[in-house]
């Protein structure tokens, strides 16, 4: 029985069919399967020219999937890990910072509800702040969220 070998382009298209991948991600995943030197670069150049690989779509995909649950710090870390270029990173960071307080308030509300009475306990307040900090929200935003949650609306 002959063994079937998937081409480099076929592997790349399988990865791209599952989700958006940056060029750097595809390079890492496909490098062990490269047959001859330069083959991988040619395949990735061809896929980029045809619009199958798009840094902008990768950024948009990550922002759509992760920004509602995570702060700018964690989302930016994920984008850097995907090998996104500096210009796209700067634009994403600007967009994330503009909405970070509202997103942090929503994450806090989903986790802790309207339990503002517990914020008078320093241990509980610290726990809630650690929760938001661990999700990549900046210290200033975390403090603003917890401070605004502790304000009685009545």
C-alpha positions as CSV (number, residue, x, y, z in Angstrom):
1,X,0.0,0.0,0.0
2,X,1.6,3.3,-1.0
3,X,2.0,6.0,1.6
4,X,0.2,9.2,0.9
5,X,2.2,12.4,1.6
6,X,0.2,15.6,1.9
7,X,1.9,18.5,0.1
8,X,3.1,21.5,2.0
9,X,0.5,23.6,0.3
10,X,-2.2,21.1,1.3
11,X,-1.1,21.2,4.9
12,X,-1.2,25.0,4.9
13,X,-4.6,25.0,3.5
14,X,-5.8,22.5,6.1
15,X,-4.5,24.8,8.9
16,X,-6.1,27.9,7.2
17,X,-9.4,26.1,6.8
18,X,-9.6,25.5,10.6
19,X,-8.8,29.2,11.6
20,X,-6.8,32.2,10.5
21,X,-3.0,31.7,10.8
22,X,-0.3,34.3,10.4
23,X,2.7,33.6,8.1
24,X,4.9,33.1,11.2
25,X,2.6,30.5,12.7
26,X,2.4,28.6,9.4
27,X,6.2,28.7,9.1
28,X,6.6,27.1,12.6
29,X,4.0,24.4,11.9
30,X,5.1,23.6,8.4
31,X,8.9,23.8,8.8
32,X,9.3,20.1,9.8
33,X,7.5,19.0,6.6
34,X,9.6,21.1,4.2
35,X,11.1,18.8,1.6
36,X,13.6,21.1,-0.1
37,X,15.1,24.4,1.0
38,X,13.0,27.4,-0.1
39,X,9.8,25.3,-0.8
40,X,8.1,26.6,2.3
41,X,8.8,30.2,1.5
42,X,7.5,29.7,-2.1
43,X,4.2,28.1,-0.8
44,X,3.7,30.8,1.8
45,X,4.4,33.6,-0.8
46,X,1.9,32.0,-3.2
47,X,-0.8,31.8,-0.4
48,X,-0.2,35.3,0.6
49,X,-0.4,36.6,-3.0
50,X,-3.8,34.8,-3.4
51,X,-5.1,36.3,-0.1
52,X,-5.2,33.1,1.9
53,X,-2.8,34.5,4.5
54,X,-3.8,37.9,5.9
55,X,-2.3,39.5,9.0
56,X,-5.3,41.8,9.2
57,X,-7.7,38.9,9.3
58,X,-5.6,37.2,12.0
59,X,-5.7,40.3,14.2
60,X,-9.5,40.7,13.6
61,X,-10.1,37.0,14.5
62,X,-8.1,37.2,17.7
63,X,-9.8,40.4,18.7
64,X,-13.3,39.0,18.0
65,X,-12.6,35.8,19.9
66,X,-10.5,37.1,22.9
67,X,-11.1,40.8,23.5
68,X,-14.4,40.4,25.3
69,X,-12.8,38.1,27.9
70,X,-9.3,39.5,28.2
71,X,-7.5,42.7,28.7
72,X,-5.1,44.4,26.3
73,X,-2.1,42.9,27.8
74,X,-3.1,39.3,27.3
75,X,-4.5,39.9,23.8
76,X,-1.4,41.7,22.7
77,X,0.7,38.8,24.1
78,X,-1.3,36.4,22.0
79,X,-0.9,38.5,18.9
80,X,2.9,38.8,19.4
81,X,3.1,35.1,19.8
82,X,1.4,34.8,16.4
83,X,4.2,36.9,14.8
84,X,2.0,39.9,13.9
85,X,3.9,42.9,12.6
86,X,4.6,46.1,14.6
87,X,2.1,48.3,12.7
88,X,-0.8,45.9,13.1
89,X,0.1,45.4,16.8
90,X,0.1,49.2,17.4
91,X,-3.3,49.6,15.8
92,X,-4.7,46.6,17.8
93,X,-3.3,48.0,21.0
94,X,-4.9,51.4,20.4
95,X,-8.3,49.8,19.7
96,X,-8.0,47.6,22.8
97,X,-7.0,50.4,25.1
98,X,-9.9,52.5,23.9
99,X,-12.4,49.9,25.1
100,X,-10.5,48.3,28.0
101,X,-12.5,49.9,30.9
102,X,-15.9,48.9,29.4
103,X,-14.7,45.3,28.7
104,X,-13.2,45.0,32.2
105,X,-16.5,46.2,33.7
106,X,-18.4,43.6,31.8
107,X,-15.9,40.8,32.7
108,X,-16.2,41.8,36.4
109,X,-20.0,42.0,36.2
110,X,-20.2,38.5,34.7
111,X,-18.0,37.0,37.3
112,X,-19.1,38.9,40.4
113,X,-22.5,40.2,39.5
114,X,-23.8,43.1,41.6
115,X,-22.2,42.0,44.8
116,X,-20.7,45.4,45.8
117,X,-21.2,44.7,49.5
118,X,-18.3,42.3,49.4
119,X,-15.9,45.0,48.2
120,X,-15.6,46.4,51.8
121,X,-13.7,43.2,52.7
122,X,-10.0,43.8,51.7
123,X,-9.4,40.1,50.9
124,X,-12.4,39.9,48.6
125,X,-11.4,43.2,46.9
126,X,-7.9,41.9,46.3
127,X,-9.3,38.6,44.9
128,X,-11.4,40.5,42.5
129,X,-8.5,42.7,41.5
130,X,-6.3,39.6,40.9
131,X,-9.0,38.1,38.8
132,X,-9.0,41.0,36.4
133,X,-5.3,41.4,36.5
134,X,-4.8,37.8,35.6
135,X,-6.9,38.4,32.5
136,X,-4.5,41.0,31.2
137,X,-6.3,44.2,32.3
138,X,-4.0,47.1,33.3
139,X,-3.6,47.9,37.0
140,X,-5.1,51.3,36.5
141,X,-8.2,49.8,34.8
142,X,-8.6,47.2,37.4
143,X,-8.5,49.8,40.2
144,X,-11.1,51.9,38.3
145,X,-13.4,49.0,37.8
146,X,-13.3,47.8,41.4
147,X,-13.6,51.4,42.7
148,X,-16.6,52.1,40.4
149,X,-18.2,48.8,41.4
150,X,-18.0,49.8,45.1
151,X,-19.9,53.0,44.5
152,X,-23.5,52.7,45.6
153,X,-25.8,53.6,42.8
154,X,-28.8,54.4,45.0
